[in-house]
Amino acid sequence: MKRNRIIFFASLFIVLESIAVVIALWPVFFYEKKPRPCELRLGIIPEVSKGTSRKEWEKFFESLSGETDYVIQPYYANSSEEAMRGFSSGSLDMLYVNAALFLELKKNKSAEALLYHKMPDEQKNKNRAALVSSGELKYISETKGLRISFTDRYSITGYMVPFKYLKDKLRTEPDKWFAEVSYTSNEQQAIEKLRKGETDIIAVSLLTLDSFLAEAGKDSDLRWAALWVSFQLPEPVICVSSASPFLKSEALNKLKKFLWNASKKREQVGQSFNMMSLSFEPVDFAYSERLEALRKFMEAPLGFHNNRPDILMEAGKNVR
């Protein structure tokens, strides 16, 4: 009798242990594992500061939450150089950059354009670089011995296009023409330097200048005149690193389609994320033509663009 009881409890123990093992392993064998969503890293170069960029982009990233089977992880770079290093090494899959910088990345790093940032017509028309003076100067030839301020060397309007124009026009390096060449962190700081009389000429975007004047209103004590205004520049692009493992992936194609469709829906109902109007379009023929015009300008030999009013305009007046 005692032996039977021992056998019974031993058998019961084995049965219960078996049930426990089955329950523990059931999810492994009978439940489908949820794949971990792939993470695409998008680098953003701050125009003013990391905080400002984060505020401008946060609604954009909120709109993607839960809408896709992948995650877009924003990275707000401390500087253009840091973003470029991350993009070149592949630690950043994508980068939001101006058109001139994209052309450099395309040439040197085989970057590919995914989408371009479609600006409203009014903003697009003012997407131009300008050389602005504080006095009554009318021509670049009158600026010898004055002070000039540029911004970050990766800024299309604060450095890249104006610097190329000046080298072309003056046929010499700007630091050999001007008494002082200084640099600021962003275009807002450059405008403030001009307003305070700390410099005589600045390189700036018409969009930035217009925004500054609109905020300041009639009380602004900034005296200014445009010495030169560029042709209309191509909008910024989201480009993909050739070092990214997602370069030819389905996730990237899905992202492209999603952003394009989302942009079209917002246009239909007159919505935008914020002041940046973050709408994106695939690179089409019209954008490619603007990009090619910029490439020819940036790569043209010294002196090629002199006396070309269709390409470069000396304004000598307030263009607002």
C-alpha positions as CSV (number, residue, x, y, z in Angstrom):
1,M,0.0,0.0,0.0
2,K,2.8,2.4,1.0
3,R,4.6,1.5,-2.2
4,N,1.6,2.3,-4.3
5,R,1.2,5.7,-2.7
6,I,4.8,6.5,-3.4
7,I,4.4,5.5,-7.1
8,F,1.2,7.6,-7.3
9,F,2.8,10.8,-6.0
10,A,5.9,10.2,-8.1
11,S,3.8,9.9,-11.2
12,L,1.7,13.0,-10.3
13,F,4.9,15.0,-9.8
14,I,6.3,13.9,-13.2
15,V,3.0,14.8,-14.8
16,L,2.8,18.2,-13.2
17,E,6.5,18.9,-14.1
18,S,5.7,18.0,-17.7
19,I,2.7,20.3,-17.8
20,A,4.9,23.2,-16.4
21,V,7.6,22.6,-19.0
22,V,5.0,22.6,-21.8
23,I,3.4,25.9,-20.5
24,A,6.8,27.5,-20.3
25,L,7.9,26.5,-23.8
26,W,4.5,27.0,-25.5
27,P,5.2,30.6,-26.6
28,V,8.5,29.6,-28.1
29,F,7.0,26.9,-30.4
30,F,3.4,28.0,-30.9
31,Y,3.4,31.8,-30.8
32,E,4.8,33.8,-33.7
33,K,7.6,36.0,-32.6
34,K,7.1,39.7,-33.3
35,P,10.0,41.0,-35.4
36,R,11.9,43.8,-33.9
37,P,11.2,46.9,-36.0
38,C,14.2,48.1,-38.0
39,E,15.6,51.5,-36.9
40,L,16.5,54.1,-39.5
41,R,18.7,56.9,-38.1
42,L,18.1,60.4,-39.6
43,G,20.7,63.1,-38.9
44,I,19.6,66.7,-38.7
45,I,22.1,69.6,-38.8
46,P,20.8,72.4,-36.6
47,E,20.4,75.8,-38.4
48,V,20.2,77.7,-35.2
49,S,20.5,75.3,-32.3
50,K,19.7,71.7,-31.3
51,G,16.7,72.9,-29.2
52,T,15.2,74.9,-32.1
53,S,15.7,72.0,-34.5
54,R,14.1,69.5,-32.1
55,K,11.1,71.9,-31.7
56,E,10.7,72.2,-35.5
57,W,10.9,68.5,-36.2
58,E,9.0,67.0,-33.2
59,K,5.6,67.1,-34.8
60,F,7.0,65.4,-37.9
61,F,8.4,62.5,-35.9
62,E,5.2,62.3,-33.9
63,S,3.2,61.8,-37.1
64,L,5.3,58.7,-37.9
65,S,4.7,57.0,-34.5
66,G,2.7,53.8,-34.9
67,E,2.1,54.4,-38.6
68,T,5.0,52.2,-39.9
69,D,6.7,48.9,-39.1
70,Y,10.0,50.7,-38.7
71,V,11.3,53.4,-36.4
72,I,12.9,56.6,-37.5
73,Q,15.4,57.7,-34.8
74,P,16.3,61.4,-35.1
75,Y,19.8,62.6,-34.3
76,Y,20.3,66.3,-33.7
77,A,24.0,66.8,-34.5
78,N,26.2,69.3,-32.5
79,S,27.7,70.5,-35.8
80,S,27.8,70.0,-39.5
81,E,31.2,68.2,-39.2
82,E,29.8,65.7,-36.7
83,A,26.8,64.9,-38.9
84,M,29.1,64.5,-41.9
85,R,31.3,62.1,-40.0
86,G,28.4,60.0,-38.9
87,F,26.9,59.9,-42.3
88,S,30.1,58.9,-44.0
89,S,30.8,56.1,-41.5
90,G,27.3,54.8,-41.8
91,S,26.3,55.4,-38.1
92,L,23.6,57.7,-39.7
93,D,21.5,56.1,-42.4
94,M,20.1,59.4,-43.7
95,L,20.9,63.1,-43.5
96,Y,18.7,66.2,-44.0
97,V,21.0,68.6,-45.8
98,N,21.1,71.6,-48.1
99,A,21.4,71.0,-51.8
100,A,25.0,72.2,-52.1
101,L,26.1,69.8,-49.3
102,F,24.2,67.0,-50.9
103,L,26.1,67.5,-54.2
104,E,29.4,67.2,-52.3
105,L,28.2,64.0,-50.6
106,K,26.9,62.6,-53.9
107,K,30.3,63.3,-55.5
108,N,32.5,62.1,-52.7
109,K,30.4,59.6,-50.8
110,S,28.0,58.3,-53.4
111,A,25.0,59.6,-51.4
112,E,21.6,59.2,-53.0
113,A,18.6,61.6,-52.7
114,L,15.6,60.0,-51.2
115,L,13.2,63.0,-51.0
116,Y,13.4,66.8,-51.2
117,H,11.8,69.3,-48.9
118,K,9.0,70.9,-50.9
119,M,8.7,74.6,-49.8
120,P,5.6,76.7,-50.4
121,D,6.0,78.9,-53.5
122,E,6.5,82.1,-51.5
123,Q,9.3,80.5,-49.4
124,K,10.8,78.8,-52.5
125,N,11.1,82.2,-54.3
126,K,13.1,83.6,-51.3
127,N,15.3,80.6,-51.0
128,R,18.3,82.6,-52.2
129,A,21.6,83.6,-50.9
130,A,22.4,87.3,-50.5
131,L,25.3,89.6,-49.7
132,V,23.9,92.4,-47.5
133,S,25.6,95.6,-46.5
134,S,24.8,98.1,-43.8
135,G,25.4,101.2,-45.9
136,E,24.6,102.6,-49.3
137,L,27.0,100.5,-51.3
138,K,25.8,99.4,-54.7
139,Y,28.5,97.3,-56.1
140,I,30.9,94.5,-54.9
141,S,33.8,96.5,-56.3
142,E,33.2,99.2,-53.6
143,T,33.7,96.7,-50.7
144,K,37.5,96.5,-50.8
145,G,39.0,97.0,-47.3
146,L,35.6,96.4,-45.5
147,R,34.6,93.7,-43.0
148,I,32.5,90.7,-44.0
149,S,30.9,87.9,-42.0
150,F,30.1,84.4,-43.1
151,T,28.4,81.5,-41.1
152,D,29.1,77.8,-41.0
153,R,31.1,76.6,-43.9
154,Y,28.5,74.0,-44.7
155,S,25.7,76.6,-45.0
156,I,24.5,77.0,-48.6
157,T,23.4,80.6,-48.1
158,G,25.7,81.7,-45.3
159,Y,28.9,80.5,-46.9
160,M,29.0,78.1,-49.8
161,V,27.2,80.0,-52.6
162,P,28.3,83.6,-51.5
163,F,31.9,82.5,-51.0
164,K,32.0,80.9,-54.5
165,Y,30.4,84.0,-56.0
166,L,33.0,86.4,-54.3
167,K,35.9,84.3,-55.5
168,D,34.5,84.4,-59.0
169,K,33.7,88.1,-59.0
170,L,36.9,89.3,-57.2
171,R,39.2,86.7,-58.8
172,T,40.9,86.3,-55.4
173,E,40.3,84.9,-52.0
174,P,38.0,87.1,-49.9
175,D,40.5,87.4,-47.0
176,K,42.8,89.2,-49.5
177,W,40.1,91.6,-50.5
178,F,38.4,92.4,-47.2
179,A,40.0,93.9,-44.2
180,E,38.4,91.3,-41.9
181,V,36.7,88.0,-42.5
182,S,34.8,86.6,-39.5
183,Y,32.3,83.8,-38.9
184,T,29.2,83.3,-36.9
185,S,27.3,80.2,-35.7
186,N,24.2,81.0,-37.7
187,E,22.6,83.7,-39.9
188,Q,20.6,85.3,-37.0
189,Q,23.9,86.1,-35.3
190,A,25.3,87.5,-38.5
191,I,22.3,89.9,-38.8
192,E,22.8,91.0,-35.3
193,K,26.4,91.8,-36.0
194,L,25.4,93.9,-39.0
195,R,22.8,95.7,-36.9
196,K,25.3,96.5,-34.1
197,G,27.9,97.7,-36.6
198,E,30.3,94.9,-35.8
199,T,30.6,94.1,-39.5
200,D,29.9,95.8,-42.9
201,I,28.7,92.9,-45.0
202,I,27.0,89.6,-44.2
203,A,26.2,86.4,-46.2
204,V,22.6,85.5,-45.4
205,S,19.5,83.8,-46.8
206,L,16.6,86.1,-48.0
207,L,14.3,83.8,-46.0
208,T,16.2,84.4,-42.8
209,L,16.5,88.1,-43.4
210,D,12.8,88.4,-44.2
211,S,11.9,86.4,-41.0
212,F,14.1,88.7,-38.9
213,L,12.5,91.9,-40.4
214,A,9.0,90.5,-39.9
215,E,9.6,89.8,-36.2
216,A,11.3,93.1,-35.6
217,G,8.6,95.1,-37.4
218,K,8.7,98.8,-37.9
219,D,10.8,99.2,-34.8
220,S,13.8,97.5,-36.4
221,D,16.9,99.7,-36.5
222,L,18.6,97.5,-39.1
223,R,19.8,99.5,-42.1
224,W,20.5,97.3,-45.0
225,A,20.9,97.0,-48.7
226,A,21.4,93.9,-50.9
227,L,24.7,94.0,-52.9
228,W,24.0,90.7,-54.6
229,V,21.2,88.1,-54.7
230,S,21.7,84.6,-56.1
231,F,19.4,82.6,-58.3
232,Q,16.7,80.5,-56.7
233,L,18.4,77.6,-54.8
234,P,17.2,74.0,-54.7
235,E,15.4,73.0,-51.5
236,P,17.1,70.7,-48.9
237,V,17.0,67.0,-49.4
238,I,16.9,63.8,-47.3
239,C,19.8,61.7,-48.6
240,V,20.8,58.1,-47.9
241,S,24.3,57.0,-47.0
242,S,26.0,54.5,-49.3
243,A,27.3,52.9,-46.2
244,S,23.9,52.4,-44.7
245,P,22.7,48.7,-44.6
246,F,19.2,50.0,-45.6
247,L,20.4,51.6,-48.8
248,K,18.4,49.3,-51.1
249,S,16.0,48.0,-48.5
250,E,12.2,47.7,-48.6
251,A,12.0,49.7,-45.4
252,L,13.5,52.7,-47.2
253,N,11.1,52.4,-50.1
254,K,8.2,52.2,-47.6
255,L,9.5,55.3,-45.8
256,K,9.7,57.2,-49.1
257,K,6.1,56.3,-50.1
258,F,4.8,57.0,-46.6
259,L,6.3,60.5,-46.4
260,W,5.2,61.4,-49.9
261,N,1.6,60.2,-49.3
262,A,1.5,62.0,-45.9
263,S,2.6,65.2,-47.6
264,K,0.0,65.0,-50.3
265,K,-2.8,64.4,-47.7
266,R,-1.7,67.5,-45.7
267,E,-1.7,69.6,-48.9
268,Q,-5.2,68.6,-49.7
269,V,-6.5,69.8,-46.3
270,G,-4.1,72.8,-46.1
271,Q,-2.2,71.4,-43.1
272,S,1.5,71.6,-42.3
273,F,3.5,70.3,-39.4
274,N,4.9,73.7,-38.3
275,M,6.6,76.8,-39.6
276,M,8.9,74.7,-41.7
277,S,6.0,73.2,-43.7
278,L,7.7,69.8,-43.7
279,S,6.4,68.3,-46.9
280,F,8.5,66.0,-48.9
281,E,8.4,64.9,-52.6
282,P,10.4,62.4,-54.6
283,V,13.2,64.0,-56.7
284,D,11.5,64.8,-60.0
285,F,12.8,66.3,-63.3
286,A,12.2,69.9,-62.3
287,Y,14.1,69.5,-59.0
288,S,16.9,67.7,-60.8
289,E,17.3,70.6,-63.2
290,R,17.6,73.1,-60.3
291,L,20.2,70.8,-58.7
292,E,22.1,70.6,-61.9
293,A,22.2,74.4,-62.3
294,L,23.6,74.6,-58.8
295,R,26.2,72.0,-59.5
296,K,27.4,73.9,-62.6
297,F,27.6,77.1,-60.7
298,M,29.6,75.5,-57.8
299,E,32.0,73.7,-60.2
300,A,32.4,76.4,-62.8
301,P,36.0,77.7,-63.3
302,L,37.0,81.0,-61.9
303,G,35.5,84.0,-63.7
304,F,33.0,81.9,-65.7
305,H,29.9,83.6,-64.2
306,N,31.1,87.2,-64.5
307,N,28.7,89.4,-66.4
308,R,25.9,86.8,-66.3
309,P,22.8,88.7,-65.0
310,D,20.6,85.7,-65.7
311,I,22.7,83.7,-63.2
312,L,23.8,86.3,-60.7
313,M,22.1,89.6,-59.9
314,E,23.7,92.7,-58.3
315,A,20.8,94.3,-56.6
316,G,22.1,97.5,-55.0
317,K,18.7,98.0,-53.4
318,N,16.3,96.8,-50.8
319,V,14.8,93.6,-52.3
320,R,12.2,92.9,-49.6
